[in-house]
Amino acid sequence: MSDLNDLKMLLESRYPIVVIETWEELRALDLIRRLGMREGRPVFAWNGVDGLRRLEFEDAPSQKHTVEPDAVLGQIRGTNEPGIYALCDLHPYLEGEPKQVRLLKEIALHHERLHHTLVLISHQFSIPPEIRRYCTRFSLSMPDEKQLEHIVQDEARRFKQEKGERVRADRNSLDRLVRNLRGLSVEDARKLARGAIIHDGAITEADLPEINKAKFALMEMDGVLSYEYDTESFADVGGLQGLKDWLGKREQAFHGQTDIDSPRGIMMVGVQGGGKSLAAKAVAGLWGLPLLRMDMGAIYNKFFGESERNVREALELAETMSPCVLWIDEIEKGIAVGDNDGGTSRRVLGTLLTWMAENQSQVFLVATANDIERLPPELIRKGRLDEIFFVDLPSPAVREVIFRIHLEKRGQAPERFDLPTLSAHSDGFTGAEIEQAVVAGLYSASAADGVLDQALLEAELAATVPLSVTMAESLARLRQWCQGRAVHAGA
């Protein structure tokens, strides 16, 4: 009813052209049909296959002579009886076709005399500049949680009718499924709910990752956002106990289970390979949320204004995917303020800052940075983000844990190795450098037709010059900056 009233208000506001971007063409046509019948106005529908037909009558014949767009627009222009005309997929006929654009403009210019309303329905519609001021956009509302729960229940009843079995589900799994369907259209929500049920006749926690993947696929962002399918559990992250404790205290607040303000996000700074990216993945794994990664390189576009639009659309998609974790890796490469890009970085930064200040959705931001000094102060001040964490080089005890993790991951028994000695030999190594030493040792063992042993690992460690040595000055500056400004992630 809300959509019907909102569309009625637009028509009463005397907009000649209403643009509806949607994949739900049938739903849009039904809405227009109901509005026309309620207002006592004739309603017509057109597409490039059938031509024009009356929408109120189910078996109304099509007017074949109106298949061509200039023919139907010419007929509408020459009709004196006011009507509502729903034109489906007209957008390809307007590209490089000044005649069609002019016909649309003629109908709009004479709206006060003709009282026609054109409703242009397409999955995507770029309004030609010649008619932009005569148009308004209308969006079909998305179903709320109550409607989504009815959709899931309908699919459960349909499954029972078809299979003769009741769908197994507990209240918590049902609630989480409904939350994860938010932001989808009725039909898309129905498809995903059906997919969750049909495999095993049950709604369980195991269905949620697949639902999130399918949901993201329906809203592809052409590389600007990617869905991280493998969110590491925090058991696979060595150290970072301070960060783990911080997140554990705020999980209930993020999910709305307390009256405390929901956390907004964090920034993690540290040396390359120190585990920042793995920790970002682990946040999603710990909280059981989908993880979206924003590619700052894909954000930028050679056309003026496109970069900011890419950021807005990416953030809107993240809100649609909520609750979720939004990970911006190496954020300084995308919004470090400079004067050599025509101000694009400043506009992108402004768009991001506005969203961070106004965001009310369940999107937890995790930004990672290697060079904190390149970031503008307005981004890292308290209030934008909840906390800044410094990810330092791993301690001796944490290095033992990291060796254990990577040896077990590759089928090696950690008990065969002297982990404290390996830890001592890897002083100053990042987690990524320890992992590569294990991998290199396996290559060396394979080349010699042998097995990985302590001596091979120690040899690989001795042959590696860690980043903490080659970039000692940068690491010292980073540690100095973080004193008093950041919380130690391993504390």
LINMO-V570968 format. One record per backbone hydrogen bond with DSSP energy under -0.5 kcal/mol. NH is the residue of the N-H (numbers start at 1). CO is the residue of the C=O. Records with the same first field share a line. If there is no record, write none. Layout:
NH = CO, CO
//
This chain:
5 = 1
6 = 2
7 = 3
8 = 4
9 = 5
10 = 6
11 = 7
12 = 8
13 = 9
14 = 11
15 = 10
16 = 14
17 = 134
18 = 118
19 = 136
20 = 18, 120
21 = 19
22 = 20, 122
25 = 23
28 = 24
29 = 25
30 = 26
31 = 27
32 = 28
33 = 29
34 = 30
35 = 31
36 = 32
37 = 33
38 = 34
39 = 35
40 = 36
41 = 36
42 = 82
44 = 84
45 = 53
46 = 86
47 = 51
51 = 47
52 = 63
53 = 45
55 = 43
56 = 43
58 = 56
60 = 57
63 = 52
64 = 62
66 = 63
67 = 64
72 = 68
73 = 69
74 = 70
75 = 71
76 = 72
77 = 73
78 = 74
79 = 76
84 = 42
85 = 83, 117
86 = 44, 84
87 = 85, 119
88 = 46, 86
89 = 121
93 = 90
94 = 91
95 = 91, 92
96 = 94
97 = 94
101 = 97
102 = 98
103 = 99
104 = 100
105 = 101
106 = 102
107 = 103
108 = 104
109 = 105
110 = 106
111 = 108
113 = 110
114 = 110
115 = 111
117 = 83
118 = 16
119 = 85
120 = 18, 118
121 = 87, 119
122 = 20, 120
127 = 125
131 = 128
132 = 128, 129
134 = 131
135 = 132
136 = 17
138 = 19
143 = 184
148 = 144
149 = 145
150 = 146
151 = 147
152 = 148
153 = 149
154 = 150
155 = 151
156 = 152
157 = 153
158 = 154
159 = 155
160 = 156
161 = 157
162 = 158
163 = 159
164 = 160
168 = 201
170 = 203
174 = 170
175 = 171
176 = 172
177 = 173
178 = 174
179 = 175
180 = 176
181 = 177, 178
182 = 179
184 = 181
189 = 185
190 = 186
191 = 187
192 = 188
193 = 189
194 = 190
195 = 191
196 = 192
197 = 193
198 = 194
199 = 195
201 = 197
203 = 168
204 = 202
207 = 204
208 = 205
209 = 205
210 = 206
211 = 207
212 = 208
213 = 209
214 = 210
215 = 211
216 = 212
217 = 213
218 = 214
219 = 215, 216
220 = 217
224 = 221
226 = 293
228 = 226, 291
229 = 227
231 = 229
232 = 230
236 = 233
237 = 234
238 = 236
242 = 489
243 = 489
244 = 240
245 = 241
246 = 242
247 = 243
248 = 244
249 = 245
250 = 246, 247
251 = 247
254 = 250
255 = 251
256 = 253
257 = 252
266 = 365
267 = 387
268 = 367
269 = 389
270 = 369
271 = 391
274 = 271
279 = 275
280 = 276
281 = 277
282 = 278
283 = 279
284 = 280
285 = 281
286 = 282
287 = 283
288 = 284
289 = 284
290 = 323
291 = 228
292 = 290, 325
293 = 226
294 = 292, 327
295 = 224, 293
296 = 294
299 = 295
300 = 296
306 = 303
307 = 303
309 = 305
310 = 306
311 = 307
312 = 308
313 = 309
314 = 310
315 = 311
316 = 312
317 = 313
318 = 314
319 = 315
320 = 316
321 = 317
322 = 319
323 = 362
324 = 362
325 = 290
326 = 364
327 = 292, 325
328 = 326, 366
329 = 294, 327
331 = 328, 368
333 = 330
334 = 331
335 = 331
336 = 332
337 = 374
344 = 341
347 = 343
348 = 344
349 = 345
350 = 346
351 = 347
352 = 348
353 = 349
354 = 350
355 = 351
356 = 352
357 = 353
358 = 354
359 = 355
363 = 361
364 = 324, 362
365 = 264, 363
366 = 326
367 = 266
368 = 328
369 = 268
372 = 370
374 = 371
375 = 372
379 = 376
380 = 376
381 = 377
383 = 385
384 = 381
385 = 381
386 = 265
387 = 265
389 = 267
390 = 487
391 = 269, 389
392 = 390
394 = 429
399 = 395
400 = 396
401 = 397
402 = 398
403 = 399
404 = 400
405 = 401
406 = 402
407 = 403
408 = 404
409 = 405
410 = 406, 407
411 = 408
412 = 407
414 = 412
416 = 413
417 = 414
419 = 417
422 = 418
423 = 419
424 = 420
425 = 421
426 = 422, 423
427 = 424
429 = 426
432 = 273
434 = 430
435 = 431
436 = 432
437 = 433
438 = 434
439 = 435
440 = 436
441 = 437
442 = 438
443 = 439
444 = 440
445 = 441
446 = 442
447 = 443
448 = 444
449 = 446
450 = 445
457 = 453
458 = 454
459 = 455
460 = 456
461 = 457
462 = 458
463 = 459
464 = 461
466 = 464
468 = 428
469 = 466
470 = 466
471 = 467
472 = 469
475 = 471
476 = 472
477 = 473
478 = 474
479 = 475
480 = 476
481 = 477
482 = 478
483 = 479, 480
485 = 482
486 = 482
487 = 388
489 = 390
491 = 488
//
